[in-house]
């Protein structure tokens, strides 16, 4: 299951599929997938490696 958030009402929820509309406020097209802790760590690590190569 992935974690999602409605950027309109800020409601957070889990779902196995990317929903079309928010289950709380029912706005369409306002859902974004939240990154997991591992994805955030990988992203920061990747950026650090890129910074080191530039120096």
N, C-alpha and C positions, 0 to 999 in steps of 0.2 A: 504494500500500500504506500502511496505517495501522500505527502502533505501539501495542501493547497491553501491559498488565502485569497479572499476577495479584496481587491484593492479599493473598492468603493466603501464597503462597510467594515473591512478589516477582520471579518469572520474567518477563523482557521478551522480546517477540517481535513480528514483523511478520506481518500477514495482510491479505488483500484483503476479507475478511468478518469481522464480529464473531463470534468463536467462543463457543459455549455453555459450554465447559469449558476449563480450562488444559491445554495440550498437555504440560506437564511433570508437574504433580501430579494432574491430572485432576479437580480440584474443580470443581463446577458452580456457575455464578453468581458467580464471583469475578473476572471480567475487567473492566478499565476501560481506556478509550482514553486514551493519553497525548497531551497537546497538543504540537503542533509548535512550533518556536521562533517562527515567524511568528504563530501563534495566541496565544502568550504575550505577545509584543510588542504585538499589537493589543489584547489585554485590558488591559495596563498603560496603554497610550495612552488607551484609552476611560475608564479609571478616573481618569487625570490630567485629562482634559477635564471629567469630571463634577465633580471637586474644584474646578477653576477656576470653574465656573459657580456653585458653592455659596458662594464667597467674595465 
